[in-house]
Amino acid sequence: MTLHRRTRLTVTAAALHPGTTVRYHYRTGTSLATVVERTDRHVAFIGTDCDGTFTHGQIERLIDDGRLEVVLDDEVHTPDNRSE
């Protein structure tokens, strides 16, 4: 019998670039959002029900806590499909 091993891939703040879709879990719900800005200090994303600007350290903690996930899709999730 062959045992199947799962390889866990870890996502970091370095994976978040403008256009990346994320699922953000916040106190009162969850929402899809699109990363609209990335600088050497912070990442900003906007969704129909949420928006946020977080430092890279805060993003790492959100990912580690399971509150921020990268979603593989090609849609823009900003209100009215605006990225600004």
PyMOL Python script that loads the backbone (N, CA, C, O; Angstrom):
from pymol import cmd

cmd.read_pdbstr("""\
ATOM      1  N   MET A   1       0.845  -1.175   0.000  1.00  0.00           N
ATOM      2  CA  MET A   1       0.000   0.000   0.000  1.00  0.00           C
ATOM      3  C   MET A   1       0.893   1.242   0.000  1.00  0.00           C
ATOM      4  O   MET A   1       1.858   1.331   0.760  1.00  0.00           O
ATOM      5  N   THR A   2       0.560   2.170  -0.845  1.00  0.00           N
ATOM      6  CA  THR A   2       1.308   3.408  -0.945  1.00  0.00           C
ATOM      7  C   THR A   2       0.571   4.502  -0.191  1.00  0.00           C
ATOM      8  O   THR A   2      -0.618   4.735  -0.409  1.00  0.00           O
ATOM      9  N   LEU A   3       1.286   5.160   0.688  1.00  0.00           N
ATOM     10  CA  LEU A   3       0.703   6.291   1.409  1.00  0.00           C
ATOM     11  C   LEU A   3       0.921   7.554   0.593  1.00  0.00           C
ATOM     12  O   LEU A   3       2.001   7.787   0.050  1.00  0.00           O
ATOM     13  N   HIS A   4      -0.106   8.348   0.519  1.00  0.00           N
ATOM     14  CA  HIS A   4       0.004   9.609  -0.208  1.00  0.00           C
ATOM     15  C   HIS A   4       0.437  10.695   0.765  1.00  0.00           C
ATOM     16  O   HIS A   4      -0.124  10.852   1.849  1.00  0.00           O
ATOM     17  N   ARG A   5       1.413  11.409   0.360  1.00  0.00           N
ATOM     18  CA  ARG A   5       1.894  12.514   1.195  1.00  0.00           C
ATOM     19  C   ARG A   5       1.407  13.822   0.607  1.00  0.00           C
ATOM     20  O   ARG A   5       1.366  14.013  -0.609  1.00  0.00           O
ATOM     21  N   ARG A   6       1.053  14.686   1.480  1.00  0.00           N
ATOM     22  CA  ARG A   6       0.637  16.018   1.049  1.00  0.00           C
ATOM     23  C   ARG A   6       1.777  16.981   1.303  1.00  0.00           C
ATOM     24  O   ARG A   6       2.407  16.968   2.361  1.00  0.00           O
ATOM     25  N   THR A   7       2.017  17.790   0.340  1.00  0.00           N
ATOM     26  CA  THR A   7       3.013  18.828   0.493  1.00  0.00           C
ATOM     27  C   THR A   7       2.277  20.117   0.789  1.00  0.00           C
ATOM     28  O   THR A   7       1.394  20.529   0.036  1.00  0.00           O
ATOM     29  N   ARG A   8       2.639  20.738   1.869  1.00  0.00           N
ATOM     30  CA  ARG A   8       1.994  21.996   2.231  1.00  0.00           C
ATOM     31  C   ARG A   8       2.822  23.143   1.682  1.00  0.00           C
ATOM     32  O   ARG A   8       4.018  23.247   1.954  1.00  0.00           O
ATOM     33  N   LEU A   9       2.192  23.980   0.927  1.00  0.00           N
ATOM     34  CA  LEU A   9       2.847  25.158   0.385  1.00  0.00           C
ATOM     35  C   LEU A   9       2.469  26.349   1.243  1.00  0.00           C
ATOM     36  O   LEU A   9       1.299  26.541   1.573  1.00  0.00           O
ATOM     37  N   THR A  10       3.441  27.131   1.596  1.00  0.00           N
ATOM     38  CA  THR A  10       3.203  28.289   2.440  1.00  0.00           C
ATOM     39  C   THR A  10       3.219  29.554   1.594  1.00  0.00           C
ATOM     40  O   THR A  10       4.147  29.785   0.819  1.00  0.00           O
ATOM     41  N   VAL A  11       2.200  30.356   1.749  1.00  0.00           N
ATOM     42  CA  VAL A  11       2.103  31.634   1.055  1.00  0.00           C
ATOM     43  C   VAL A  11       2.598  32.719   1.995  1.00  0.00           C
ATOM     44  O   VAL A  11       2.337  32.675   3.197  1.00  0.00           O
ATOM     45  N   THR A  12       3.305  33.681   1.453  1.00  0.00           N
ATOM     46  CA  THR A  12       3.775  34.818   2.244  1.00  0.00           C
ATOM     47  C   THR A  12       3.273  36.111   1.604  1.00  0.00           C
ATOM     48  O   THR A  12       2.671  36.096   0.530  1.00  0.00           O
ATOM     49  N   ALA A  13       3.527  37.212   2.272  1.00  0.00           N
ATOM     50  CA  ALA A  13       3.134  38.520   1.750  1.00  0.00           C
ATOM     51  C   ALA A  13       3.793  38.800   0.403  1.00  0.00           C
ATOM     52  O   ALA A  13       3.276  39.594  -0.383  1.00  0.00           O
ATOM     53  N   ALA A  14       4.923  38.163   0.128  1.00  0.00           N
ATOM     54  CA  ALA A  14       5.620  38.362  -1.143  1.00  0.00           C
ATOM     55  C   ALA A  14       4.789  37.894  -2.335  1.00  0.00           C
ATOM     56  O   ALA A  14       5.044  38.315  -3.463  1.00  0.00           O
ATOM     57  N   ALA A  15       3.803  37.035  -2.106  1.00  0.00           N
ATOM     58  CA  ALA A  15       2.957  36.518  -3.191  1.00  0.00           C
ATOM     59  C   ALA A  15       1.855  37.489  -3.591  1.00  0.00           C
ATOM     60  O   ALA A  15       1.203  37.289  -4.616  1.00  0.00           O
ATOM     61  N   LEU A  16       1.636  38.528  -2.809  1.00  0.00           N
ATOM     62  CA  LEU A  16       0.524  39.443  -3.066  1.00  0.00           C
ATOM     63  C   LEU A  16       0.982  40.626  -3.910  1.00  0.00           C
ATOM     64  O   LEU A  16       1.769  41.461  -3.464  1.00  0.00           O
ATOM     65  N   HIS A  17       0.483  40.680  -5.114  1.00  0.00           N
ATOM     66  CA  HIS A  17       0.788  41.760  -6.054  1.00  0.00           C
ATOM     67  C   HIS A  17      -0.530  42.302  -6.587  1.00  0.00           C
ATOM     68  O   HIS A  17      -1.547  41.614  -6.508  1.00  0.00           O
ATOM     69  N   PRO A  18      -0.540  43.528  -7.133  1.00  0.00           N
ATOM     70  CA  PRO A  18      -1.780  44.058  -7.696  1.00  0.00           C
ATOM     71  C   PRO A  18      -2.407  43.066  -8.678  1.00  0.00           C
ATOM     72  O   PRO A  18      -1.743  42.525  -9.563  1.00  0.00           O
ATOM     73  N   GLY A  19      -3.697  42.851  -8.489  1.00  0.00           N
ATOM     74  CA  GLY A  19      -4.431  41.908  -9.313  1.00  0.00           C
ATOM     75  C   GLY A  19      -4.664  40.562  -8.648  1.00  0.00           C
ATOM     76  O   GLY A  19      -5.497  39.782  -9.109  1.00  0.00           O
ATOM     77  N   THR A  20      -3.934  40.273  -7.562  1.00  0.00           N
ATOM     78  CA  THR A  20      -4.110  39.014  -6.841  1.00  0.00           C
ATOM     79  C   THR A  20      -5.441  39.033  -6.099  1.00  0.00           C
ATOM     80  O   THR A  20      -5.783  40.027  -5.457  1.00  0.00           O
ATOM     81  N   THR A  21      -6.189  37.940  -6.185  1.00  0.00           N
ATOM     82  CA  THR A  21      -7.450  37.815  -5.453  1.00  0.00           C
ATOM     83  C   THR A  21      -7.182  37.161  -4.109  1.00  0.00           C
ATOM     84  O   THR A  21      -6.456  36.171  -4.021  1.00  0.00           O
ATOM     85  N   VAL A  22      -7.776  37.724  -3.065  1.00  0.00           N
ATOM     86  CA  VAL A  22      -7.646  37.167  -1.717  1.00  0.00           C
ATOM     87  C   VAL A  22      -9.031  36.998  -1.104  1.00  0.00           C
ATOM     88  O   VAL A  22      -9.980  37.689  -1.475  1.00  0.00           O
ATOM     89  N   ARG A  23      -9.127  36.073  -0.166  1.00  0.00           N
ATOM     90  CA  ARG A  23     -10.336  35.940   0.652  1.00  0.00           C
ATOM     91  C   ARG A  23      -9.935  36.400   2.047  1.00  0.00           C
ATOM     92  O   ARG A  23      -9.041  35.829   2.671  1.00  0.00           O
ATOM     93  N   TYR A  24     -10.613  37.445   2.528  1.00  0.00           N
ATOM     94  CA  TYR A  24     -10.308  38.035   3.826  1.00  0.00           C
ATOM     95  C   TYR A  24     -11.413  37.649   4.798  1.00  0.00           C
ATOM     96  O   TYR A  24     -12.587  37.932   4.559  1.00  0.00           O
ATOM     97  N   HIS A  25     -11.035  37.003   5.893  1.00  0.00           N
ATOM     98  CA  HIS A  25     -11.978  36.623   6.947  1.00  0.00           C
ATOM     99  C   HIS A  25     -11.870  37.670   8.060  1.00  0.00           C
ATOM    100  O   HIS A  25     -10.820  37.799   8.689  1.00  0.00           O
ATOM    101  N   TYR A  26     -12.939  38.408   8.300  1.00  0.00           N
ATOM    102  CA  TYR A  26     -12.939  39.439   9.334  1.00  0.00           C
ATOM    103  C   TYR A  26     -14.007  39.104  10.365  1.00  0.00           C
ATOM    104  O   TYR A  26     -14.689  38.087  10.243  1.00  0.00           O
ATOM    105  N   ARG A  27     -14.158  39.946  11.371  1.00  0.00           N
ATOM    106  CA  ARG A  27     -15.039  39.630  12.510  1.00  0.00           C
ATOM    107  C   ARG A  27     -16.464  39.279  12.128  1.00  0.00           C
ATOM    108  O   ARG A  27     -17.048  38.352  12.689  1.00  0.00           O
ATOM    109  N   THR A  28     -17.023  40.005  11.185  1.00  0.00           N
ATOM    110  CA  THR A  28     -18.442  39.815  10.881  1.00  0.00           C
ATOM    111  C   THR A  28     -18.697  39.059   9.586  1.00  0.00           C
ATOM    112  O   THR A  28     -19.845  38.963   9.151  1.00  0.00           O
ATOM    113  N   GLY A  29     -17.662  38.523   8.962  1.00  0.00           N
ATOM    114  CA  GLY A  29     -17.892  37.781   7.724  1.00  0.00           C
ATOM    115  C   GLY A  29     -16.620  37.483   6.961  1.00  0.00           C
ATOM    116  O   GLY A  29     -15.520  37.466   7.514  1.00  0.00           O
ATOM    117  N   THR A  30     -16.804  37.252   5.686  1.00  0.00           N
ATOM    118  CA  THR A  30     -15.695  36.957   4.789  1.00  0.00           C
ATOM    119  C   THR A  30     -15.989  37.595   3.442  1.00  0.00           C
ATOM    120  O   THR A  30     -17.152  37.736   3.062  1.00  0.00           O
ATOM    121  N   SER A  31     -14.954  37.978   2.722  1.00  0.00           N
ATOM    122  CA  SER A  31     -15.166  38.659   1.458  1.00  0.00           C
ATOM    123  C   SER A  31     -13.999  38.406   0.520  1.00  0.00           C
ATOM    124  O   SER A  31     -12.858  38.243   0.953  1.00  0.00           O
ATOM    125  N   LEU A  32     -14.305  38.376  -0.773  1.00  0.00           N
ATOM    126  CA  LEU A  32     -13.258  38.348  -1.782  1.00  0.00           C
ATOM    127  C   LEU A  32     -12.820  39.776  -2.045  1.00  0.00           C
ATOM    128  O   LEU A  32     -13.635  40.699  -2.024  1.00  0.00           O
ATOM    129  N   ALA A  33     -11.541  39.954  -2.292  1.00  0.00           N
ATOM    130  CA  ALA A  33     -11.000  41.279  -2.565  1.00  0.00           C
ATOM    131  C   ALA A  33      -9.852  41.140  -3.557  1.00  0.00           C
ATOM    132  O   ALA A  33      -9.322  40.047  -3.763  1.00  0.00           O
ATOM    133  N   THR A  34      -9.479  42.248  -4.161  1.00  0.00           N
ATOM    134  CA  THR A  34      -8.372  42.278  -5.109  1.00  0.00           C
ATOM    135  C   THR A  34      -7.291  43.200  -4.571  1.00  0.00           C
ATOM    136  O   THR A  34      -7.576  44.311  -4.124  1.00  0.00           O
ATOM    137  N   VAL A  35      -6.051  42.737  -4.615  1.00  0.00           N
ATOM    138  CA  VAL A  35      -4.917  43.568  -4.204  1.00  0.00           C
ATOM    139  C   VAL A  35      -4.779  44.688  -5.230  1.00  0.00           C
ATOM    140  O   VAL A  35      -4.695  44.432  -6.431  1.00  0.00           O
ATOM    141  N   VAL A  36      -4.756  45.931  -4.751  1.00  0.00           N
ATOM    142  CA  VAL A  36      -4.675  47.085  -5.645  1.00  0.00           C
ATOM    143  C   VAL A  36      -3.370  47.849  -5.507  1.00  0.00           C
ATOM    144  O   VAL A  36      -3.027  48.653  -6.373  1.00  0.00           O
ATOM    145  N   GLU A  37      -2.638  47.606  -4.423  1.00  0.00           N
ATOM    146  CA  GLU A  37      -1.372  48.321  -4.231  1.00  0.00           C
ATOM    147  C   GLU A  37      -0.431  47.478  -3.387  1.00  0.00           C
ATOM    148  O   GLU A  37      -0.844  46.805  -2.442  1.00  0.00           O
ATOM    149  N   ARG A  38       0.838  47.532  -3.750  1.00  0.00           N
ATOM    150  CA  ARG A  38       1.879  46.875  -2.969  1.00  0.00           C
ATOM    151  C   ARG A  38       3.093  47.790  -2.973  1.00  0.00           C
ATOM    152  O   ARG A  38       3.568  48.204  -4.030  1.00  0.00           O
ATOM    153  N   THR A  39       3.585  48.097  -1.791  1.00  0.00           N
ATOM    154  CA  THR A  39       4.812  48.879  -1.666  1.00  0.00           C
ATOM    155  C   THR A  39       5.798  48.053  -0.856  1.00  0.00           C
ATOM    156  O   THR A  39       5.504  46.919  -0.477  1.00  0.00           O
ATOM    157  N   ASP A  40       6.958  48.616  -0.593  1.00  0.00           N
ATOM    158  CA  ASP A  40       7.935  47.895   0.230  1.00  0.00           C
ATOM    159  C   ASP A  40       7.499  47.820   1.688  1.00  0.00           C
ATOM    160  O   ASP A  40       8.125  47.114   2.478  1.00  0.00           O
ATOM    161  N   ARG A  41       6.431  48.537   2.066  1.00  0.00           N
ATOM    162  CA  ARG A  41       5.970  48.545   3.455  1.00  0.00           C
ATOM    163  C   ARG A  41       4.582  47.954   3.663  1.00  0.00           C
ATOM    164  O   ARG A  41       4.311  47.382   4.718  1.00  0.00           O
ATOM    165  N   HIS A  42       3.700  48.080   2.677  1.00  0.00           N
ATOM    166  CA  HIS A  42       2.327  47.621   2.904  1.00  0.00           C
ATOM    167  C   HIS A  42       1.698  47.013   1.649  1.00  0.00           C
ATOM    168  O   HIS A  42       2.221  47.128   0.540  1.00  0.00           O
ATOM    169  N   VAL A  43       0.552  46.361   1.874  1.00  0.00           N
ATOM    170  CA  VAL A  43      -0.278  45.789   0.809  1.00  0.00           C
ATOM    171  C   VAL A  43      -1.697  46.297   1.043  1.00  0.00           C
ATOM    172  O   VAL A  43      -2.192  46.273   2.169  1.00  0.00           O
ATOM    173  N   ALA A  44      -2.350  46.758  -0.025  1.00  0.00           N
ATOM    174  CA  ALA A  44      -3.735  47.237   0.083  1.00  0.00           C
ATOM    175  C   ALA A  44      -4.624  46.404  -0.826  1.00  0.00           C
ATOM    176  O   ALA A  44      -4.252  46.080  -1.954  1.00  0.00           O
ATOM    177  N   PHE A  45      -5.814  46.058  -0.314  1.00  0.00           N
ATOM    178  CA  PHE A  45      -6.786  45.347  -1.134  1.00  0.00           C
ATOM    179  C   PHE A  45      -8.158  45.949  -0.931  1.00  0.00           C
ATOM    180  O   PHE A  45      -8.453  46.539   0.108  1.00  0.00           O
ATOM    181  N   ILE A  46      -9.004  45.787  -1.959  1.00  0.00           N
ATOM    182  CA  ILE A  46     -10.361  46.328  -1.942  1.00  0.00           C
ATOM    183  C   ILE A  46     -11.311  45.241  -2.427  1.00  0.00           C
ATOM    184  O   ILE A  46     -11.037  44.547  -3.407  1.00  0.00           O
ATOM    185  N   GLY A  47     -12.430  45.107  -1.728  1.00  0.00           N
ATOM    186  CA  GLY A  47     -13.487  44.186  -2.135  1.00  0.00           C
ATOM    187  C   GLY A  47     -14.821  44.878  -2.011  1.00  0.00           C
ATOM    188  O   GLY A  47     -14.887  46.020  -1.555  1.00  0.00           O
ATOM    189  N   THR A  48     -15.879  44.213  -2.406  1.00  0.00           N
ATOM    190  CA  THR A  48     -17.202  44.835  -2.318  1.00  0.00           C
ATOM    191  C   THR A  48     -17.639  45.029  -0.875  1.00  0.00           C
ATOM    192  O   THR A  48     -18.401  45.951  -0.583  1.00  0.00           O
ATOM    193  N   ASP A  49     -17.170  44.172   0.040  1.00  0.00           N
ATOM    194  CA  ASP A  49     -17.566  44.260   1.444  1.00  0.00           C
ATOM    195  C   ASP A  49     -16.421  44.591   2.387  1.00  0.00           C
ATOM    196  O   ASP A  49     -16.620  44.635   3.601  1.00  0.00           O
ATOM    197  N   CYS A  50     -15.233  44.824   1.856  1.00  0.00           N
ATOM    198  CA  CYS A  50     -14.093  45.090   2.742  1.00  0.00           C
ATOM    199  C   CYS A  50     -13.018  45.851   1.989  1.00  0.00           C
ATOM    200  O   CYS A  50     -12.986  45.867   0.758  1.00  0.00           O
ATOM    201  N   ASP A  51     -12.152  46.470   2.743  1.00  0.00           N
ATOM    202  CA  ASP A  51     -10.923  47.026   2.195  1.00  0.00           C
ATOM    203  C   ASP A  51      -9.929  47.099   3.335  1.00  0.00           C
ATOM    204  O   ASP A  51     -10.310  47.168   4.503  1.00  0.00           O
ATOM    205  N   GLY A  52      -8.677  47.085   2.995  1.00  0.00           N
ATOM    206  CA  GLY A  52      -7.674  47.126   4.046  1.00  0.00           C
ATOM    207  C   GLY A  52      -6.307  47.465   3.511  1.00  0.00           C
ATOM    208  O   GLY A  52      -5.978  47.182   2.360  1.00  0.00           O
ATOM    209  N   THR A  53      -5.519  48.078   4.369  1.00  0.00           N
ATOM    210  CA  THR A  53      -4.114  48.332   4.099  1.00  0.00           C
ATOM    211  C   THR A  53      -3.350  47.798   5.291  1.00  0.00           C
ATOM    212  O   THR A  53      -3.574  48.228   6.422  1.00  0.00           O
ATOM    213  N   PHE A  54      -2.451  46.865   5.042  1.00  0.00           N
ATOM    214  CA  PHE A  54      -1.728  46.189   6.107  1.00  0.00           C
ATOM    215  C   PHE A  54      -0.242  46.174   5.801  1.00  0.00           C
ATOM    216  O   PHE A  54       0.163  46.120   4.640  1.00  0.00           O
ATOM    217  N   THR A  55       0.567  46.223   6.853  1.00  0.00           N
ATOM    218  CA  THR A  55       2.008  46.067   6.670  1.00  0.00           C
ATOM    219  C   THR A  55       2.291  44.619   6.288  1.00  0.00           C
ATOM    220  O   THR A  55       1.439  43.745   6.449  1.00  0.00           O
ATOM    221  N   HIS A  56       3.484  44.378   5.786  1.00  0.00           N
ATOM    222  CA  HIS A  56       3.848  43.009   5.414  1.00  0.00           C
ATOM    223  C   HIS A  56       3.804  42.085   6.631  1.00  0.00           C
ATOM    224  O   HIS A  56       3.404  40.927   6.511  1.00  0.00           O
ATOM    225  N   GLY A  57       4.208  42.580   7.791  1.00  0.00           N
ATOM    226  CA  GLY A  57       4.142  41.781   9.017  1.00  0.00           C
ATOM    227  C   GLY A  57       2.710  41.421   9.384  1.00  0.00           C
ATOM    228  O   GLY A  57       2.433  40.291   9.786  1.00  0.00           O
ATOM    229  N   GLN A  58       1.801  42.381   9.247  1.00  0.00           N
ATOM    230  CA  GLN A  58       0.391  42.108   9.529  1.00  0.00           C
ATOM    231  C   GLN A  58      -0.178  41.096   8.536  1.00  0.00           C
ATOM    232  O   GLN A  58      -0.958  40.223   8.917  1.00  0.00           O
ATOM    233  N   ILE A  59       0.209  41.211   7.268  1.00  0.00           N
ATOM    234  CA  ILE A  59      -0.241  40.255   6.251  1.00  0.00           C
ATOM    235  C   ILE A  59       0.232  38.854   6.612  1.00  0.00           C
ATOM    236  O   ILE A  59      -0.536  37.897   6.515  1.00  0.00           O
ATOM    237  N   GLU A  60       1.495  38.726   7.030  1.00  0.00           N
ATOM    238  CA  GLU A  60       2.034  37.413   7.417  1.00  0.00           C
ATOM    239  C   GLU A  60       1.212  36.809   8.557  1.00  0.00           C
ATOM    240  O   GLU A  60       0.907  35.616   8.539  1.00  0.00           O
ATOM    241  N   ARG A  61       0.853  37.630   9.549  1.00  0.00           N
ATOM    242  CA  ARG A  61       0.051  37.128  10.672  1.00  0.00           C
ATOM    243  C   ARG A  61      -1.352  36.724  10.223  1.00  0.00           C
ATOM    244  O   ARG A  61      -1.877  35.705  10.673  1.00  0.00           O
ATOM    245  N   LEU A  62      -1.959  37.514   9.342  1.00  0.00           N
ATOM    246  CA  LEU A  62      -3.286  37.164   8.817  1.00  0.00           C
ATOM    247  C   LEU A  62      -3.236  35.828   8.069  1.00  0.00           C
ATOM    248  O   LEU A  62      -4.137  35.002   8.214  1.00  0.00           O
ATOM    249  N   ILE A  63      -2.199  35.621   7.281  1.00  0.00           N
ATOM    250  CA  ILE A  63      -2.046  34.356   6.552  1.00  0.00           C
ATOM    251  C   ILE A  63      -1.837  33.211   7.531  1.00  0.00           C
ATOM    252  O   ILE A  63      -2.480  32.168   7.413  1.00  0.00           O
ATOM    253  N   ASP A  64      -0.941  33.398   8.499  1.00  0.00           N
ATOM    254  CA  ASP A  64      -0.659  32.342   9.484  1.00  0.00           C
ATOM    255  C   ASP A  64      -1.896  31.967  10.292  1.00  0.00           C
ATOM    256  O   ASP A  64      -2.079  30.804  10.652  1.00  0.00           O
ATOM    257  N   ASP A  65      -2.751  32.959  10.577  1.00  0.00           N
ATOM    258  CA  ASP A  65      -3.969  32.717  11.358  1.00  0.00           C
ATOM    259  C   ASP A  65      -5.125  32.188  10.509  1.00  0.00           C
ATOM    260  O   ASP A  65      -6.195  31.891  11.039  1.00  0.00           O
ATOM    261  N   GLY A  66      -4.916  32.070   9.198  1.00  0.00           N
ATOM    262  CA  GLY A  66      -5.972  31.586   8.315  1.00  0.00           C
ATOM    263  C   GLY A  66      -7.020  32.629   7.985  1.00  0.00           C
ATOM    264  O   GLY A  66      -8.097  32.293   7.492  1.00  0.00           O
ATOM    265  N   ARG A  67      -6.717  33.893   8.251  1.00  0.00           N
ATOM    266  CA  ARG A  67      -7.689  34.961   7.998  1.00  0.00           C
ATOM    267  C   ARG A  67      -7.536  35.596   6.623  1.00  0.00           C
ATOM    268  O   ARG A  67      -8.400  36.359   6.192  1.00  0.00           O
ATOM    269  N   LEU A  68      -6.438  35.283   5.929  1.00  0.00           N
ATOM    270  CA  LEU A  68      -6.219  35.804   4.579  1.00  0.00           C
ATOM    271  C   LEU A  68      -5.699  34.660   3.719  1.00  0.00           C
ATOM    272  O   LEU A  68      -4.710  34.009   4.055  1.00  0.00           O
ATOM    273  N   GLU A  69      -6.383  34.427   2.605  1.00  0.00           N
ATOM    274  CA  GLU A  69      -6.022  33.331   1.708  1.00  0.00           C
ATOM    275  C   GLU A  69      -5.912  33.852   0.283  1.00  0.00           C
ATOM    276  O   GLU A  69      -6.692  34.711  -0.131  1.00  0.00           O
ATOM    277  N   VAL A  70      -4.954  33.339  -0.462  1.00  0.00           N
ATOM    278  CA  VAL A  70      -4.856  33.651  -1.881  1.00  0.00           C
ATOM    279  C   VAL A  70      -5.857  32.761  -2.610  1.00  0.00           C
ATOM    280  O   VAL A  70      -5.933  31.559  -2.355  1.00  0.00           O
ATOM    281  N   VAL A  71      -6.622  33.361  -3.517  1.00  0.00           N
ATOM    282  CA  VAL A  71      -7.627  32.638  -4.294  1.00  0.00           C
ATOM    283  C   VAL A  71      -7.175  32.639  -5.748  1.00  0.00           C
ATOM    284  O   VAL A  71      -6.817  33.681  -6.297  1.00  0.00           O
ATOM    285  N   LEU A  72      -7.195  31.473  -6.357  1.00  0.00           N
ATOM    286  CA  LEU A  72      -6.778  31.367  -7.748  1.00  0.00           C
ATOM    287  C   LEU A  72      -7.978  31.591  -8.658  1.00  0.00           C
ATOM    288  O   LEU A  72      -8.725  30.661  -8.962  1.00  0.00           O
ATOM    289  N   ASP A  73      -8.152  32.831  -9.087  1.00  0.00           N
ATOM    290  CA  ASP A  73      -9.157  33.153 -10.098  1.00  0.00           C
ATOM    291  C   ASP A  73      -8.688  34.376 -10.855  1.00  0.00           C
ATOM    292  O   ASP A  73      -7.693  35.002 -10.486  1.00  0.00           O
ATOM    293  N   ASP A  74      -9.395  34.712 -11.898  1.00  0.00           N
ATOM    294  CA  ASP A  74      -8.956  35.822 -12.740  1.00  0.00           C
ATOM    295  C   ASP A  74      -9.969  36.962 -12.776  1.00  0.00           C
ATOM    296  O   ASP A  74      -9.981  37.754 -13.719  1.00  0.00           O
ATOM    297  N   GLU A  75     -10.807  37.047 -11.764  1.00  0.00           N
ATOM    298  CA  GLU A  75     -11.782  38.125 -11.698  1.00  0.00           C
ATOM    299  C   GLU A  75     -11.279  39.237 -10.794  1.00  0.00           C
ATOM    300  O   GLU A  75     -10.490  39.002  -9.879  1.00  0.00           O
ATOM    301  N   VAL A  76     -11.740  40.443 -11.060  1.00  0.00           N
ATOM    302  CA  VAL A  76     -11.446  41.586 -10.201  1.00  0.00           C
ATOM    303  C   VAL A  76     -12.607  41.722  -9.232  1.00  0.00           C
ATOM    304  O   VAL A  76     -13.765  41.706  -9.647  1.00  0.00           O
ATOM    305  N   HIS A  77     -12.310  41.855  -7.947  1.00  0.00           N
ATOM    306  CA  HIS A  77     -13.360  41.887  -6.931  1.00  0.00           C
ATOM    307  C   HIS A  77     -13.482  43.244  -6.243  1.00  0.00           C
ATOM    308  O   HIS A  77     -13.964  43.329  -5.113  1.00  0.00           O
ATOM    309  N   THR A  78     -13.048  44.296  -6.915  1.00  0.00           N
ATOM    310  CA  THR A  78     -13.226  45.633  -6.368  1.00  0.00           C
ATOM    311  C   THR A  78     -14.632  46.110  -6.722  1.00  0.00           C
ATOM    312  O   THR A  78     -15.207  45.649  -7.708  1.00  0.00           O
ATOM    313  N   PRO A  79     -15.196  47.028  -5.929  1.00  0.00           N
ATOM    314  CA  PRO A  79     -16.527  47.542  -6.261  1.00  0.00           C
ATOM    315  C   PRO A  79     -16.531  48.132  -7.672  1.00  0.00           C
ATOM    316  O   PRO A  79     -15.631  48.892  -8.027  1.00  0.00           O
ATOM    317  N   ASP A  80     -17.511  47.796  -8.456  1.00  0.00           N
ATOM    318  CA  ASP A  80     -17.644  48.289  -9.836  1.00  0.00           C
ATOM    319  C   ASP A  80     -16.427  47.949 -10.691  1.00  0.00           C
ATOM    320  O   ASP A  80     -16.169  48.614 -11.694  1.00  0.00           O
ATOM    321  N   ASN A  81     -15.672  46.909 -10.297  1.00  0.00           N
ATOM    322  CA  ASN A  81     -14.462  46.484 -11.005  1.00  0.00           C
ATOM    323  C   ASN A  81     -13.441  47.602 -11.155  1.00  0.00           C
ATOM    324  O   ASN A  81     -12.682  47.636 -12.124  1.00  0.00           O
ATOM    325  N   ARG A  82     -13.428  48.508 -10.197  1.00  0.00           N
ATOM    326  CA  ARG A  82     -12.423  49.572 -10.189  1.00  0.00           C
ATOM    327  C   ARG A  82     -11.238  49.100  -9.388  1.00  0.00           C
ATOM    328  O   ARG A  82     -11.411  48.422  -8.376  1.00  0.00           O
ATOM    329  N   SER A  83     -10.049  49.436  -9.806  1.00  0.00           N
ATOM    330  CA  SER A  83      -8.854  49.036  -9.065  1.00  0.00           C
ATOM    331  C   SER A  83      -8.197  50.216  -8.389  1.00  0.00           C
ATOM    332  O   SER A  83      -7.071  50.099  -7.908  1.00  0.00           O
ATOM    333  N   GLU A  84      -8.870  51.346  -8.340  1.00  0.00           N
ATOM    334  CA  GLU A  84      -8.292  52.505  -7.662  1.00  0.00           C
ATOM    335  C   GLU A  84      -9.271  53.074  -6.681  1.00  0.00           C
ATOM    336  O   GLU A  84      -8.969  54.060  -6.008  1.00  0.00           O
TER     337      GLU A  84
END
""", "prot")
cmd.dss("prot")
cmd.show_as("cartoon", "prot")
cmd.util.cbc("prot")
cmd.orient("prot")
